[in-house]
C-alpha cells in the first residue's frame, strides 16, 4: 500500500570483538540523485526547508553533512536554538514525478536526520535517519595548565549500548502528490490514523490569542526589585472590554503569575500576592469562564533556576555523561530529572489555584535530555515517555498548550505556541516551506510571532495568513518602560492600551479567513513573491 517499514530490533543486535556499535545510518542511498534530476530534499528545520538539486553550484566547495537532532539537543546551551532541530522526525525526497516521505515511529528520540548534498563523499544528494546507540561526551582532563595552555578535554563514548528498538516507515507518492504538499498530507494522515495528532475543536470565528506578562524581577546590586506589569483584575477588565468591542473568540494565557514572576519556576502553585493573590486569580478564572474565554497558566516542569529553591541540587537535577550537572553557560538554570518533573507536576495539580484554567507547558514539548545520574539514569526515550505522561495528565484536566511542539506532544495539544515561520538557513538551504504548519493545520491551531512585535507589519501579516497562524499578541497592563531593565525588555511595544484598537481591527479583518481555520491545507505553491494555498473542500 505504498509503505515500507524498516525495523532494527535491539534484541537482535550483536557486538563481538573490541569494536562497539555507535550508530546505524538506515538506507543511506534510498532515492539518491544528482543535479540532473528535477527534485529536492525536504528537511524538518524550523517550519521546513528544501535543498534543490539544481543549486549544487551555489554551495561551498567544502561540503559537509547537515545533521538535525530529532526533538532537539540534550545540551542546555543549545536547547534554546529551536531552529535547526527537527520537531517532526521526518524527511522527504522528490525525484521527478515520484517522492518518498520517511518518518521514524520508534526510537525517534535517539535518532538524527542526515542531509548530504551532492559533492559530500559521493556525487549524489541523499537523506537518511541515523539511530544512535552510543553518545559521545566531553570530559575535562584537569584544571591544570601545561606550557601556558589548559589541558584539553577527552572525548568519551557510552560504555553500554542503548537497548532501543528502531522503526522507520517510508511512504511512497507519485503524480500530483509527489511534492512537499503531498508529503505533508501523507504524514498528517499517518499521524491521524495512529492517534498521534489531536483533533482540536474549531469555532465559527477565528480567535485571537493574547499572552499577558504579569510580572518579573529586575536584578539590582543588593536586592532584586519586583516589577508588576499586569494584575489579575486588569486581565479580567481587558477581556470584558474586548468582548464588548466585538472580539468574541479570544483565549488568554498568563506568564509570570507565580511569586517572583516570569523567569522563576516555583514548586507547587502560589499566585503572586503582588498581582492580587489566589483569590483574585480564582475570580479571574471564573469571570473568563463566564465569558467563554479559555485561560491557561504558564508552567515549566522541566527547568529550575538557582534562585527558585525547593529542589535538591544533587538529587533532582540531570547529569551529563561527563558526570557534571547539565546547566546553561551562566550556571543559573538546571534540568529536572524525570522523577522531579513528575513531583513538580503533582505538586501543581494538588494545589492548582484555578480548576478551570489550562496549562501552557514550557519545555516538556520542546526538549529532551538523558540522565547519567547514579540514582536516576535514563535515556532520552524514557524522558519522552515521562513528558507524554505529564502531557496526558494535563490533557485530562483541561486545555493544554505546548511551546514549540515536538511530534510526541501533538496527541495532547490544543494549541502549539511559538511555531517558527523560517528555518536556520544552513548552507544547504534553498527555500522555506510551511511543512510543519501544513501537517497541523485543521487539526491543532498554532501561533507564531506576536503581532505587536512585528518588524515588518505588512510582510509578516501576509506570512501569517499564508502559513495559517492563529494571530497572537504578547501584552502587559502597564507600559513597556517597566521592562527596560529586566530580561523581558524585548517586549518593547506591549502596552494593552497601545494595542487594543489594532487588536480589535485585526480580529475583524481576519474573520474572512475563519471558514478555513478548521480545514487541512492540501497544497502550497510559492514563487517567492506570490503564494497560493489550497484547503480541503476546494477552499
C-alpha positions in Angstrom: 0.0 0.0 0.0 2.9 2.4 -0.8 4.5 1.9 2.6 7.9 0.3 3.5 8.7 -0.4 7.2 12.3 -0.8 8.3 13.0 -2.2 11.8 16.1 -2.8 13.9 15.1 -4.9 16.9 17.6 -4.1 19.8 17.4 -7.7 21.0 18.9 -9.0 17.7 22.0 -6.7 17.7 25.3 -8.4 18.4 28.7 -6.9 19.3 31.8 -9.1 19.0 35.4 -8.3 19.5 36.9 -5.0 20.6 34.9 -2.7 18.3 31.5 -1.4 19.5 28.4 -0.2 17.7 28.0 3.6 17.8 25.2 4.2 15.3 23.4 2.9 12.2 22.5 5.0 9.2 19.4 3.5 7.7 19.0 3.2 3.9 21.6 6.0 3.3 21.2 5.9 -0.5 17.4 5.5 -0.8 16.3 8.0 -3.5 19.8 9.4 -4.0 20.1 11.6 -7.1 22.3 14.3 -8.6 21.7 17.7 -10.1 20.5 16.3 -13.4 17.3 15.1 -11.7 14.5 17.6 -11.2 13.9 17.4 -7.4 14.8 18.3 -3.9 15.1 17.1 -0.4 12.7 18.3 2.3 14.1 18.5 5.8 12.4 19.5 9.1 14.4 22.6 10.0 12.1 25.2 11.7 8.9 25.4 9.5 10.5 23.2 6.9 13.2 23.7 4.2 14.1 22.5 0.7 17.5 21.7 -0.7 17.1 21.8 -4.5 19.4 19.5 -6.6 19.8 22.1 -9.3 21.5 24.6 -7.0 24.6 22.4 -6.4 26.8 25.1 -8.0 25.7 27.6 -5.3 27.1 25.6 -2.4 30.6 25.9 -1.0 33.4 23.7 -2.2 34.0 22.1 1.2 30.6 20.4 1.7 29.6 18.5 4.8 26.6 16.6 6.1 23.9 18.6 7.8 22.6 16.8 10.8 19.4 17.7 12.6 18.8 16.3 16.1 15.3 14.9 16.4 13.5 16.7 19.3 16.4 19.0 19.9 19.7 18.9 21.8 20.2 17.5 25.3 22.7 20.3 25.9 21.0 23.3 27.6 23.5 25.6 26.0 22.0 24.7 22.6 18.5 23.8 23.6 17.2 27.3 23.1 18.1 27.1 19.4 14.7 25.9 18.3 15.7 26.5 14.6 17.9 23.7 13.4 16.2 21.0 15.4 13.7 18.5 14.0 10.3 18.9 15.7 9.0 16.2 13.3 11.1 13.0 12.8 10.8 13.1 9.0 12.5 13.9 5.7 11.2 13.9 2.1 12.8 13.2 -1.2 11.3 14.3 -4.6 12.7 12.9 -7.8 10.8 13.9 -10.8 7.2 12.6 -10.6 8.0 10.3 -7.6 8.6 11.1 -4.0 9.1 9.4 -0.6 8.5 10.6 2.9 10.5 8.9 5.7 9.2 9.0 9.3 10.7 7.5 12.4 7.9 5.8 14.5 10.1 4.1 17.2 13.4 5.3 18.5 13.0 8.9 17.2 14.3 10.4 20.4 17.7 8.6 19.9 17.9 9.5 16.2 19.0 12.3 13.9 18.3 13.3 10.3 21.3 13.5 8.0 21.1 15.6 4.8 24.1 15.1 2.5 24.5 17.4 -0.5 26.0 16.4 -3.8 29.8 16.5 -3.5 30.0 15.3 0.0 31.8 11.9 -0.3 29.8 11.0 -3.5 28.1 13.0 -6.3 24.6 12.4 -5.1 22.1 14.3 -2.9 20.7 12.0 -0.2 18.9 11.9 3.2 18.7 9.3 5.9 17.9 8.6 9.5 20.8 7.7 11.9 20.0 5.7 15.0 22.3 6.5 17.9 23.3 3.5 20.1 26.1 5.3 21.9 26.6 9.0 22.7 29.9 10.9 22.9 30.6 13.5 25.6 33.5 15.7 26.7 35.4 15.1 30.0 37.8 17.8 31.1 41.2 16.4 31.5 42.1 18.6 34.5 42.1 22.2 35.7 45.9 22.4 35.3 47.8 24.3 32.6 50.8 22.9 30.8 53.1 25.3 28.9 50.6 28.1 29.4 47.8 26.1 27.9 44.9 24.5 29.8 44.7 20.7 29.4 42.2 19.8 26.7 39.2 17.7 27.2 38.9 14.0 26.5 36.1 12.7 24.3 34.5 9.5 25.6 31.6 7.3 24.5 28.9 5.5 26.4 30.2 2.2 27.7 26.8 0.5 27.3 24.8 0.3 24.1 21.2 1.8 24.0 18.7 -1.0 24.3 16.3 0.7 22.0 14.3 -0.6 19.1 14.1 1.4 15.9 11.5 1.6 13.2 11.0 4.0 10.3 8.3 3.9 7.6 8.7 5.2 4.1 5.5 6.5 2.3 5.8 6.5 -1.5 4.0 9.2 -3.5 3.6 9.9 -7.2 2.0 12.3 -9.6 0.3 15.3 -8.1 1.2 14.1 -4.6 4.9 13.9 -5.3 5.9 17.2 -3.7 6.2 18.7 -0.2 2.4 19.4 -0.1 1.7 15.8 -0.8 4.3 14.7 1.8 2.6 16.9 4.5 -0.8 15.5 3.6 0.6 11.9 3.8 2.2 12.5 7.1 -0.9 14.2 8.6 -3.0 11.2 7.6 -0.4 8.8 9.1 -0.4 10.7 12.4 -4.2 10.8 12.5 -4.5 7.1 11.7 -2.2 6.2 14.6 -3.8 8.7 17.1 -0.7 10.8 17.3 -2.3 14.1 16.2 -5.2 15.5 18.2 -8.3 16.9 16.6 -8.9 20.2 18.5 -12.3 21.9 18.3 -12.7 24.9 16.0 -15.3 27.6 16.4 -17.1 29.6 13.8 -14.8 32.6 14.3 -11.0 32.9 14.1 -9.7 33.6 17.6 -7.0 35.9 18.8 -4.6 34.6 21.4 -3.3 37.0 24.0 -0.4 36.3 26.4 -0.1 38.7 29.3 3.2 39.1 31.1 2.1 39.6 34.7 5.4 40.4 36.3 9.1 39.6 36.7 12.1 40.6 38.7 14.6 43.4 38.0 18.2 42.5 39.0 19.8 45.1 41.2 23.1 45.3 43.2 21.8 44.3 46.6 18.2 43.1 46.3 16.2 42.3 43.2 13.2 44.6 42.6 9.7 43.3 41.9 8.2 44.5 38.6 4.4 44.2 38.3 3.2 44.7 34.8 -0.3 43.3 34.9 -2.7 42.4 37.7 -5.2 39.6 37.7 -8.1 42.1 37.9 -6.7 44.0 34.9 -6.8 40.9 32.8 -10.4 40.4 33.7 -11.2 44.0 32.8 -9.3 43.8 29.4 -11.1 40.5 28.5 -14.5 42.1 29.2 -13.7 45.2 27.2 -12.5 43.2 24.2 -15.7 41.2 24.4 -17.7 44.4 24.4 -15.7 45.6 21.4 -16.8 42.5 19.4 -13.8 40.1 20.0 -16.0 37.1 20.6 -13.3 34.4 20.0 -10.4 35.0 22.4 -8.1 32.9 24.6 -5.8 34.3 27.3 -2.5 33.0 28.8 -0.7 34.2 31.8 3.1 34.3 32.1 4.8 35.2 35.4 1.7 34.7 37.5 3.5 33.0 40.4 5.5 34.5 43.2 8.6 36.2 41.7 7.1 36.4 38.2 8.4 35.2 34.9 11.9 33.6 34.8 11.4 31.7 38.1 9.9 28.3 38.5 8.5 27.5 41.9 7.4 24.1 43.0 3.6 23.9 43.6 1.3 26.7 42.8 1.3 30.0 44.6 -0.2 33.0 42.8 1.8 36.2 43.3 0.2 38.4 46.0 1.6 41.5 44.2 -0.8 40.6 41.4 -3.8 40.1 43.7 -3.1 36.7 45.1 -5.0 33.4 44.9 -8.5 34.9 45.4 -8.0 37.3 42.6 -6.8 34.6 40.2 -9.8 32.4 41.1 -12.1 35.3 40.5 -10.4 35.9 37.1 -10.8 32.3 36.1 -14.4 32.3 37.0 -15.0 35.5 35.1 -13.3 34.3 32.0 -15.2 31.0 32.1 -18.4 33.0 32.2 -17.3 35.0 29.2 -16.3 31.8 27.3 -12.6 32.7 27.2 -10.1 29.9 27.8 -7.4 30.6 30.3 -4.0 29.0 30.5 -1.3 29.3 33.1 2.3 29.1 32.0 4.3 26.3 33.9 7.7 24.7 33.3 8.1 21.3 34.8 11.4 20.7 33.1 13.7 23.5 34.3 14.5 25.3 37.5 16.8 28.3 38.3 19.3 28.7 41.1 17.0 31.3 42.7 14.0 29.0 42.8 14.7 26.9 45.8 12.6 23.9 46.7 14.6 21.4 44.8 17.6 19.2 45.6 20.7 20.5 43.8 22.0 16.9 43.8 19.0 14.6 43.6 16.5 16.4 41.4 18.7 17.5 38.5 20.0 15.9 35.3 23.6 14.8 35.0 25.5 14.5 31.7 27.7 11.7 30.6 30.8 13.5 31.9 29.4 13.3 35.4 28.6 17.0 35.7 25.2 18.6 36.2 23.6 19.8 33.0 23.3 23.6 33.1 23.5 26.7 31.0 26.6 28.8 30.4 25.8 31.0 33.3 25.2 28.0 35.6 21.9 29.5 36.6 19.4 27.1 35.0 19.1 23.3 35.5 17.1 20.5 34.1 14.9 18.5 36.5 15.2 14.7 36.2 12.0 12.8 35.3 11.3 11.9 38.9 11.4 15.6 39.9 9.3 16.6 36.8 6.5 14.3 37.9 6.8 15.6 41.5 6.6 19.2 40.3 3.5 18.4 38.2 1.8 16.5 41.0 2.5 19.4 43.4 0.9 21.8 41.0 -2.2 19.7 40.5 -2.6 19.2 44.2 -2.8 23.0 44.8 -4.0 24.2 41.4 -5.3 27.7 42.1 -8.0 27.7 39.4 -9.6 24.4 38.4 -10.9 25.8 35.1 -7.5 27.1 33.9 -5.5 25.0 31.5 -1.7 24.8 31.2 0.8 26.3 28.8 3.7 23.9 29.1 7.1 25.4 28.5 9.9 22.8 27.9 8.1 19.5 28.0 7.1 19.7 24.4 10.4 21.0 23.1 13.4 19.5 24.9 14.6 16.0 25.9 17.7 15.0 27.9 19.1 11.7 29.0 20.2 11.5 32.6 23.5 9.8 33.6 22.9 10.3 37.3 23.9 7.3 39.5 20.4 7.1 41.1 18.2 8.3 38.2 19.8 7.0 34.9 17.5 7.1 31.9 17.5 7.6 28.2 16.0 10.4 26.0 13.3 7.9 25.0 12.4 7.4 28.7 12.4 11.2 29.2 10.0 11.5 26.3 7.7 8.9 27.9 7.7 10.9 31.1 6.8 14.1 29.2 4.0 12.3 27.5 2.6 11.0 30.8 2.6 14.6 32.2 1.0 15.9 29.0 -1.7 13.2 29.1 -2.5 14.1 32.7 -2.7 17.7 31.9 -5.0 17.0 29.0 -7.3 15.1 31.3 -7.5 18.2 33.5 -8.3 20.6 30.6 -6.8 22.7 27.9 -3.1 22.1 27.1 -0.9 24.4 25.1 2.7 23.5 24.4 5.7 25.6 23.4 7.4 24.6 20.1 5.6 21.3 19.8 7.7 18.2 19.1 5.8 15.4 17.5 5.4 13.4 20.7 3.3 16.3 22.2 0.8 16.6 19.3 -1.6 13.9 20.6 -2.3 16.1 23.7 -2.0 19.7 22.5 -5.0 22.0 22.0 -2.6 24.6 20.6 1.1 24.9 19.7 2.7 28.2 20.7 5.8 29.8 19.1 5.9 27.9 15.8 8.6 29.5 13.6 8.0 30.8 10.1 11.6 30.3 9.0 14.4 27.8 9.2 18.0 28.1 10.4 19.1 28.7 6.8 22.1 26.5 7.0 24.2 26.5 3.9 22.3 23.7 2.1 19.1 25.8 2.4 17.4 27.0 -0.8 13.8 27.6 0.2 11.5 27.7 3.2 8.1 26.0 3.1 5.3 25.7 5.7 5.6 21.9 6.1 5.1 21.8 9.9 2.1 24.2 9.5 0.6 22.0 6.7 0.8 18.9 9.0 -1.0 20.7 11.8 -3.5 23.0 10.1 -7.1 21.9 10.5 -6.2 19.6 13.4 -4.3 21.7 16.0 -4.1 25.6 15.9 -0.7 27.3 16.3 0.7 30.7 16.9 3.9 32.3 15.8 5.5 35.7 16.3 3.4 38.2 18.3 1.8 40.8 16.1 2.8 43.7 18.4 6.5 42.7 17.9 6.3 42.5 14.1 9.3 44.3 12.5 7.6 44.2 9.0 4.0 44.6 9.8 2.6 44.1 6.2 5.0 41.4 5.2 4.6 39.4 8.4 0.9 39.7 8.4 0.8 38.2 4.9 3.1 35.4 6.0 0.8 34.8 9.0 -2.1 34.3 6.6 -0.1 32.2 4.1 1.1 29.9 6.9 -2.3 29.6 8.6 -1.3 31.0 12.0 -3.7 32.0 14.8 -2.9 35.6 15.5 -1.3 36.3 18.9 -0.3 39.3 21.0 2.1 39.5 23.9 0.9 42.3 26.1 1.2 43.9 29.6 -1.3 46.1 31.5 1.3 48.9 32.0 3.7 50.5 29.7 6.8 48.8 28.2 9.3 51.1 30.0 8.6 49.0 33.1 10.6 46.2 31.5 13.6 48.3 30.4 16.0 46.8 32.9 14.6 43.2 33.0 15.1 40.1 31.0 11.9 40.8 29.1 12.9 44.1 27.6 12.3 42.6 24.2 8.6 43.4 24.8 9.4 47.0 23.8 5.9 47.7 22.5 3.4 45.7 24.6 1.1 48.1 26.4 -2.5 46.9 26.2 -3.8 50.5 25.8 -1.4 51.0 22.9 -2.6 47.8 21.0 -6.2 47.5 21.9 -7.7 49.1 18.8 -5.3 47.3 16.5 -6.2 44.0 18.1 -9.9 44.6 17.5 -9.3 45.8 13.9 -7.2 42.8 13.1 -9.7 40.4 14.6 -12.4 41.9 12.4 -10.3 41.7 9.3 -9.3 38.1 9.8 -12.8 36.8 10.1 -12.8 36.5 6.3 -10.4 33.5 6.9 -12.5 31.9 9.6 -14.0 29.3 7.2 -10.6 27.7 6.5 -9.2 27.5 10.0 -10.6 24.0 10.6 -9.6 22.7 7.2 -6.5 20.9 6.2 -4.0 22.6 3.9 -3.8 20.5 0.8 -1.4 22.5 -1.4 1.0 25.4 -1.0 2.8 27.0 -4.0 5.1 30.0 -3.9 7.4 31.8 -6.3 9.0 33.8 -3.6 6.7 36.8 -4.2 3.2 35.3 -4.6 1.8 32.3 -2.8 -1.3 30.2 -3.2 -2.7 27.9 -0.5 -5.5 25.3 -1.2 -7.6 23.8 1.6 -9.6 20.6 1.9 -13.1 21.0 0.4 -11.9 23.2 -2.5 -11.4 26.4 -0.4 
